[in-house]
Amino acid sequence: MAEKKPRKSYECTSCGAKSSRWEGKCGTCGEWNTMVESELQPGLVPGKRAAQGHASFESLSEANADIARITTGIQDLDNVLGGGLVPGALVLLGGEPGVGKSTLLLEIARRFEGKFLYFSGEESPGQIRIRATRLGVMSSNVQVSRETDLETIAQEIEKHKPDIAVIDSIQTVQSAGSSPGSPAILREAAFRLMEAAKSCSVPILITGHITKDGAIAGPRLLEHMVDTVLLFESDRLKHHRILRAVKNRFGPIGEVALFEMGNAGLHSVLSLAPHREDNPAPGRVYSVLQEGSRSICVEVQALVSRCYAGPPRRMAEGLDNRRLILLGAVLEKYLKLRLSEFDLFANLAGGLSSDDPGLDLGICAAILSSYREIVIPPGFAFIGEVGLTGEVRSPGAVSARIRELSSLGYKTIVLPEAAAKEVGKGGAKEKSVTLRAMQQITELGAVVGAREEG
């Protein structure tokens, strides 16, 4: 009897869609040349599996929920994770090549005192040692392996039961019958590692590269299977690194940590706009944006210059350009500024990008300061959203923003009147801070020491 040939199917490397024949264009996501060949075992019908017996159940009220989190030694990272790593959690760390994913893993290894298994398919142990020496990581608790076979990795984790296991990266993991990085092996690796993590209560961190479409490790199926997805990205100037939780089954999402990359590794950054009273200049204003529960103080800059030819330009870096046009129109109407005769430029210093409406009042103050050639008094900061009718509205998390500014030495905070009343009722006002309330954008001229034009 002739041996049955293995059935062939084709799978899209972008979205994971399957097809019985090869196609130049994926019918699901529309991408070209993404269908790769994979083999099915004879007699295997997709979606069907043999019965495995009876499932075991446990009462939810009696389930053990007293699980101590594992701290990584990096406070900001623990905050993003919701208080630390949960035993048995599968965490995906995604980012573009060169952003510092492997460096962040070594930073964890430098501070972590428990047993640390590091599986690297991209570097040899000697190469990792070179980078670890530069970062000052000489812990004997860190065990490095070049192993890339999926089953061997899972068995070693189940055998040694480390406090933390790391796979760098998931694209290098391979298994019999599947090529590294294919949707089939990514799906299989995520499931097998999840089983190893849950059975041994070992948190496993896996790194994944960002595709050209912004997906982590190829298709979205990997992000759906893991417990936590951390996105590691750089600012537009490549000076800082931002770690963001976009999925977290054991904590809030939207939390961020801010790092700066240096020769000695990554170190946490509290603010991108430290309080400075030296070298004041018109058009420089300080404000604070909100990322999750993290308040980040930033410097907003504006330049208003006369336009001598052509229509006036409106350009923003790190800010929403359409928002800049809107705020310019509000200032022109309610403060009687002749901005139609001037070019208007705005910038969020430090390389960050944000569309937080709480920066509106700071942008308006910077524009007015540059237009009037008047320096904002030292120690001033601005918080507030500006509406089309000129009213100044309260943004979210006002108390947290005020605490951040107070800790950095700001003495006077200009904010909406509703926000000032809210802070006063809650008793969250810092004793060292003076709150200056506003209702309408027309009051901004008095704050920066300017008079309205008739």
C-alpha positions in Angstrom: 0.0 0.0 0.0 1.4 3.3 -1.0 2.2 5.7 1.8 0.0 8.8 1.8 1.7 12.0 1.0 1.4 14.8 3.5 -1.3 17.3 2.6 -0.1 20.8 1.9 -1.7 24.1 2.8 -0.6 27.7 2.6 -0.6 30.2 5.4 -0.3 34.0 5.3 2.7 35.3 7.3 0.9 38.6 7.9 -2.5 37.6 9.2 -2.3 33.9 9.6 -5.1 33.1 7.1 -5.0 29.6 5.6 -5.6 28.5 2.0 -5.6 25.1 0.2 -3.7 26.6 -2.7 -1.0 29.2 -3.2 -2.2 32.8 -3.9 -0.1 35.8 -4.8 -2.4 38.1 -2.8 -3.9 37.1 0.6 -7.6 37.2 0.4 -8.0 38.2 4.1 -5.5 41.0 4.6 -4.7 41.9 1.0 -0.9 41.6 1.4 1.2 40.3 -1.6 3.6 37.4 -1.5 2.9 36.4 2.1 1.6 32.9 1.5 4.0 30.2 2.7 3.7 26.5 2.3 3.1 24.2 5.3 2.4 20.5 5.6 -0.5 18.7 7.3 0.0 15.2 8.6 -2.0 12.5 6.8 -5.5 12.1 8.2 -5.3 15.2 10.3 -8.4 17.4 9.8 -7.9 21.0 10.9 -10.2 22.0 13.8 -10.7 18.4 15.0 -8.9 16.6 17.8 -9.4 13.3 19.6 -11.3 13.2 22.9 -8.9 13.5 25.9 -11.2 12.4 28.7 -13.1 14.4 31.3 -12.0 18.0 32.3 -11.3 18.8 35.9 -13.1 21.8 37.6 -12.4 24.0 40.5 -14.7 26.3 42.3 -13.9 29.9 41.6 -14.5 31.0 45.1 -12.0 28.4 46.4 -9.3 29.1 43.7 -6.0 30.3 45.1 -5.7 34.0 44.4 -3.0 34.8 47.0 -0.2 35.0 44.4 2.9 37.1 45.3 4.2 39.1 42.3 7.8 39.0 41.4 9.5 42.4 41.3 12.0 42.9 38.5 14.1 45.5 40.3 13.0 48.3 37.9 10.3 50.3 39.6 8.9 51.8 36.4 8.7 48.4 34.8 6.9 46.9 37.8 4.4 49.8 37.6 3.7 49.1 33.9 3.2 45.4 34.8 0.7 46.3 37.5 3.0 45.7 40.4 5.5 43.1 39.1 5.5 39.8 37.2 2.7 37.3 38.0 4.0 33.8 38.4 3.0 31.7 35.4 2.5 34.8 33.2 3.5 34.8 29.5 4.8 38.3 28.7 5.5 39.5 25.1 8.0 42.4 24.7 7.7 43.9 21.2 9.6 46.6 19.5 11.4 47.6 16.3 15.0 46.3 15.8 17.6 48.2 17.8 15.1 49.8 20.2 16.7 48.1 23.2 14.6 44.9 24.0 17.6 42.8 24.8 19.2 45.6 26.8 16.0 45.8 28.9 16.2 42.1 29.6 19.8 42.5 30.8 18.8 45.4 32.9 16.3 43.1 34.6 19.0 40.5 35.0 21.4 43.0 36.6 18.9 43.9 39.4 17.2 40.5 39.8 18.5 38.3 42.5 16.7 35.0 41.7 17.5 32.3 39.1 17.4 33.7 35.6 17.4 31.5 32.4 18.2 33.3 29.2 17.6 31.6 25.9 19.0 33.5 23.0 18.7 32.5 19.4 20.2 35.8 18.1 23.4 35.9 20.0 26.0 33.5 21.4 26.8 33.4 25.1 30.1 35.2 24.3 28.3 38.0 22.5 25.9 38.4 25.3 28.8 38.5 27.7 30.3 41.4 25.8 27.1 43.4 26.1 26.6 42.4 29.7 30.1 43.5 30.6 29.4 47.0 29.2 26.2 47.1 31.2 27.8 45.8 34.3 25.9 42.5 34.5 28.1 39.9 36.2 25.5 38.0 38.1 26.2 34.2 38.4 22.4 33.7 38.7 22.0 34.4 35.0 22.3 31.2 32.9 22.6 31.7 29.1 21.7 29.1 26.5 21.9 29.2 22.6 19.1 26.6 22.4 16.4 27.3 19.8 14.4 24.1 19.8 11.0 24.7 21.2 10.4 21.4 23.0 13.9 21.5 24.5 13.4 25.1 25.8 10.1 24.1 27.4 11.5 21.0 29.0 14.5 23.0 30.4 12.1 25.5 32.0 10.0 22.8 33.5 13.1 21.0 34.8 15.0 23.9 36.3 11.9 26.0 37.3 13.7 29.4 37.3 12.3 32.5 38.9 12.3 34.2 35.4 12.8 32.7 32.0 13.6 34.8 28.8 13.4 33.8 25.2 15.1 36.3 22.8 13.5 36.2 20.4 10.3 34.2 19.5 11.2 34.5 15.8 14.3 32.3 16.3 12.4 29.4 17.9 12.0 26.4 15.7 10.3 23.0 15.8 10.3 19.9 13.6 8.4 20.6 10.4 8.2 24.3 10.8 10.5 27.1 9.8 11.4 29.8 12.4 9.1 32.8 12.3 6.3 31.2 10.4 2.7 31.6 11.7 2.5 27.9 12.5 5.6 27.9 14.8 4.6 31.2 16.4 1.3 29.7 17.3 2.8 26.4 18.5 5.5 28.2 20.5 3.1 30.5 22.2 0.9 27.6 23.3 3.8 25.4 24.4 5.5 28.2 26.4 2.1 29.1 27.9 1.7 25.5 29.1 5.2 25.5 30.6 4.6 28.8 32.4 1.3 27.8 33.9 2.4 24.3 34.9 5.5 25.5 36.7 4.3 29.0 37.8 7.3 30.5 36.0 7.0 33.9 34.4 8.3 33.8 30.8 9.3 36.9 28.9 9.5 36.6 25.1 10.7 39.3 22.7 9.2 39.8 19.3 10.0 42.1 16.4 7.7 44.7 14.9 6.6 44.1 11.3 6.3 46.9 8.7 2.6 47.1 9.6 3.3 47.6 13.3 2.2 44.1 14.3 4.3 42.3 16.9 6.0 39.0 15.7 3.9 38.9 12.6 0.2 38.0 12.9 -1.9 39.2 15.8 -2.6 35.7 17.0 0.5 35.8 19.2 -0.7 39.0 21.0 -4.1 37.3 21.6 -2.5 34.2 23.3 -0.1 35.9 25.7 -1.1 37.4 29.1 0.7 40.7 28.7 1.9 42.7 25.7 4.5 45.4 26.3 5.4 47.7 23.4 8.9 49.2 23.6 9.3 52.2 21.3 11.6 55.2 20.8 10.7 58.8 20.5 11.0 60.6 17.2 14.5 61.9 18.1 15.7 58.4 19.2 16.9 59.8 22.6 14.4 58.2 24.9 12.6 54.8 25.1 8.9 54.4 26.1 7.6 51.2 27.5 3.8 50.9 27.1 1.4 48.2 28.3 -1.1 47.6 25.5 -2.5 44.4 27.0 -2.4 43.2 30.6 -4.6 40.5 32.1 -3.2 41.2 35.6 -3.2 45.0 35.6 -4.2 48.2 33.9 -3.3 49.0 30.3 -2.0 52.3 29.1 0.7 52.5 31.7 4.1 53.8 30.5 7.7 53.9 31.7 10.2 56.4 30.4 13.9 55.4 29.9 17.0 57.0 28.4 19.5 54.9 26.5 23.1 55.5 27.4 26.5 53.8 27.1 25.9 52.1 30.5 22.4 50.9 29.5 18.9 52.1 30.3 18.0 54.3 33.2 14.6 55.7 34.2 13.7 59.3 33.4 11.2 61.2 35.6 10.7 64.1 33.3 11.6 65.5 29.9 11.3 69.1 31.0 13.1 69.7 34.3 12.3 73.0 36.0 14.7 75.6 34.6 14.9 79.3 35.5 18.1 80.0 33.6 18.0 81.3 30.0 14.3 82.2 29.8 13.0 82.9 26.4 9.6 83.9 24.8 7.6 80.9 23.5 8.8 78.4 26.2 6.1 77.0 28.4 5.9 74.0 30.7 3.0 71.6 30.9 2.3 68.0 31.8 0.8 65.2 29.7 -0.9 62.1 31.0 0.0 58.5 29.8 -2.0 56.0 31.6 -1.5 56.9 35.3 1.9 58.4 34.6 2.2 62.2 34.5 5.2 63.4 32.4 6.3 67.1 32.5 7.1 68.5 29.1 8.3 71.7 27.5 6.1 73.2 24.9 7.7 75.6 22.5 6.1 78.0 20.0 7.5 80.3 17.4 5.4 83.1 15.8 7.2 84.8 12.9 5.9 87.2 10.3 4.9 85.8 7.0 6.2 87.9 4.1 5.2 85.7 1.1 2.5 83.1 0.5 -0.1 81.9 2.9 0.9 81.6 6.6 2.2 78.2 7.6 1.0 76.1 10.6 3.5 73.3 11.5 3.7 71.1 14.6 6.4 68.6 15.8 5.2 66.1 18.3 1.8 67.7 18.5 -1.4 67.4 16.4 -1.0 69.8 13.5 -4.8 70.1 13.2 -5.0 71.0 16.9 -2.5 73.7 16.3 -4.6 75.2 13.5 -7.7 75.1 15.8 -5.9 76.8 18.7 -4.5 79.5 16.5 -8.0 80.3 15.3 -9.3 80.5 18.9 -6.5 82.9 19.9 -7.1 85.0 16.8 -10.8 85.4 17.5 -10.9 85.8 21.3 -7.5 87.5 22.0 -7.6 89.6 18.8 -4.2 88.3 17.6 -3.4 88.9 14.0 -2.1 85.4 13.5 -3.2 85.4 9.8 -0.1 87.5 9.1 2.3 85.2 10.8 3.8 81.7 10.5 3.0 79.5 13.5 5.3 76.7 14.6 4.9 74.5 17.7 7.1 71.8 19.1 7.0 69.3 22.0 10.6 69.3 23.3 12.3 66.1 24.1 11.1 64.0 21.2 7.8 62.8 22.5 4.6 62.8 20.6 1.2 63.4 22.2 -2.3 64.4 21.4 -3.3 65.0 25.1 -5.9 67.9 25.2 -4.5 68.8 28.6 -1.6 70.5 26.7 -4.0 73.0 24.9 -3.5 75.8 27.4 0.2 75.4 27.4 0.3 75.6 23.6 -1.8 78.8 23.7 0.4 80.3 26.3 3.5 79.5 24.3 2.0 81.1 21.2 0.9 84.2 23.0 4.3 84.5 24.7 6.1 84.3 21.4 3.7 86.7 19.7 4.1 89.3 22.5 7.8 88.7 23.0 7.1 88.2 26.7 8.8 85.6 28.8 6.5 83.4 31.0 7.4 84.0 34.6 9.7 81.3 36.1 7.9 78.6 38.0 4.7 78.7 35.9 3.0 75.7 34.3 -0.2 75.3 32.4 -2.9 72.6 32.4 -6.1 72.7 30.5 -8.2 71.9 27.4 -9.4 74.8 25.2 -12.7 74.6 23.4 -13.9 76.3 20.2 -15.9 78.9 22.2 -12.9 79.9 24.2 -13.7 78.1 27.4 -11.0 76.4 29.3 -12.0 72.9 30.3 -10.6 70.5 32.8 -8.6 67.5 31.5 -8.3 64.1 33.2 -6.1 63.3 36.2 -5.6 66.9 37.3 -4.5 65.9 40.8 -1.8 63.6 39.4 -0.6 66.3 37.1 -0.4 68.9 39.9 1.6 66.5 42.1 4.1 65.9 39.2 4.6 69.6 38.7 4.9 70.3 42.4 7.6 67.6 42.8 9.6 69.3 40.1 9.5 72.7 41.8 6.8 74.5 39.9 5.2 77.2 42.2 2.3 78.5 40.1 0.0 76.3 38.0 -2.6 77.9 35.7 -5.6 75.6 35.2 -9.3 75.7 34.5 -11.5 77.0 37.3 -13.5 73.7 37.4 -10.3 71.7 37.9 -9.2 74.1 40.7 -12.5 73.5 42.5 -12.2 69.8 42.1 -8.7 69.7 43.5 -9.8 71.9 46.4 -12.7 69.6 47.3 -10.6 66.5 47.1 -8.0 68.0 49.4 -5.2 67.0 47.0 -3.8 70.5 46.6 -0.1 70.7 47.3 0.9 73.3 50.0 3.8 74.6 48.0 1.8 75.3 44.8 -0.4 78.3 44.0 -3.4 77.5 41.7 -4.4 80.2 39.3 -7.9 79.5 37.8 -9.2 80.5 34.4 -12.6 80.2 32.8 -12.0 81.7 29.4 -9.1 82.0 27.1 -9.4 85.8 27.2 -7.9 85.7 30.7 -4.7 84.3 29.3 -3.4 87.7 28.3 -3.3 88.8 31.9 -1.4 85.7 33.0 1.5 86.2 30.5 1.5 90.0 31.1 0.1 91.0 27.7 -2.8 93.3 26.8 -5.4 92.6 24.2 -5.4 94.5 20.9 -8.5 96.4 19.9 
